[in-house]
Amino acid sequence: MKSAAAAPARTPETLGLYAAFGCLGYLLTALGAILPQLREERGLPRAEAALYPSAFALGLVIVGLVGHRLAARLGRYAIPAALTALVGGAALLAASGGRLGTAAGALVLGLGGAGLVQLVPAALRAAHHGDGTIQIGEANAVSSAASVLSPVLIGVALAHGLGWRPAFAAPPLLAAAALLLLTRPPRPPAPTTPADGSEGDGSVRSEGAGSGSRDGAAGTGLAAGEGGVGFWGRWVDLVLAVGVEFCMVFWAADFLGSVKGLGSGGAATLSAGFVLGMAVGRAVAGPAVRRGGRPDRLLALAAAVGLGGFAVLWASPAPVAVAGLVVTGLGVALLYPVILGQALAARPSEPVRAAARCALASGVAIGVAPLVLGALADLTTLRAAVFVAPVLLLVLLARCGRRLRTGSAS
């Protein structure tokens, strides 16, 4: 029986880190919710509008490659600097009237967001004596809740004629200002050795995955790479899964408006259905992984649920289509934490390098998949181009099915 002392501590420092992660979750989905408005304001083709998420992804890649060096130089001020870059990029994006300024804002936003992804989980572990698993999960729960909130607020602002800018930039700016003015900078995480393995989670995209990614490795009792499933195989799986996720995050609002005929406010608000489904799915990720047997079986089931949800989204009128969007998010939710856990387990002797490579996979997926979807929408229609997402799911499903048929341990 656990004592009361074993309950997770929520110190002011911990709550501040939760709030910083919430700002990241808010702005990540907000960027997708405002893409239709940016296109309409500036007369952009979808391929050019998709360059803004690609600029965000570029920031993720840059920080994944060199961010640890800058964080070491900044020490305890690294997280305040990342948070300032995050909300400063959002303010620049909202205030800019030109394409270059908007792209620069998205890039700075991406740099700050990627910095938080690397630093917040590590800081939570440092604040809780090298563990912090519960706190990392709670931080991601806050991020998931904020990611659902932003499309709703943007939709309400649009419906009331306020435009997207106040709802996009003001909440995270106010929250970040309060954090920076009222809280002390968190302690920098202590350096870890490669054998420790604890730095891995802090070096990859963690929003919405959190402790679920750790359960993905530990809950199965299997090490990825056994039976021929190596790190780079899981790296490819990760690109596919993250590509699906961000195609939906960035294009759901446009699809609901352009294809399903919803107004701008309604489309932005109801696009939250996808991240709502993901939040629910990731809330149960740990138990699902522990009870799901072989990881590839669980991944195949999750991909099948995502495909079923997409079929409903694509074929149904607006009210039912939103339910399909929620089901799609529910299926996609489990892919990232399970694959990430398996990828990190495939390189137990090089956790930091493996985590950096996983961050690179996320950056590639976020930078390429939504851009390809946007370009195809310009060449054909958005209704046809959204099939990029289920095609990625089908490829992942086929890879899992092949491994299950050949008896490879996952």
RANOR-V684522 format. One line per field, one symbol per residue. ss: DSSP state (H for helix, E for strand, L for the rest). A space follows every 10 residues. Layout:
ss: ???
This chain:
ss: LLLHHHLLLL LHHHHHHHHH HHHHHHHHHH HHHHHHHHHH HHLLLHHHHH HHHHHHHHHH HHHHHHHHHH HHHHHHHHHH HHHHHHHHHH HHHHHLLLHH HHHHHHHHHH HHHHHHHHHH HHHHHHHLLL LLHHHHHHHH HHHHHHHHHH HHHHHHHHHL LLLLHHHHHH HHHHHHHHHH HHLLLLLLLL LLLLLLLLLH HHHLLLLLLL HHHHHHHHLL LLLLLHHHLL HHHHHHHHHH HHHHHHHHHH HHHHHHHHLL LLLHHHHHHH LHHHHHHHHH HHHLHHHHHH HLLLHHHHHH HHHHHHHHHH HHHHHLLHHH HHHHHHHHHH HHHHHHHHHH HHHHHLLLLL HHHHHHHHHH HHHHHHHHHH HHHHHHHHHL LHHHHLHHHH HHHHHHHHHH HHHHHHLLLL
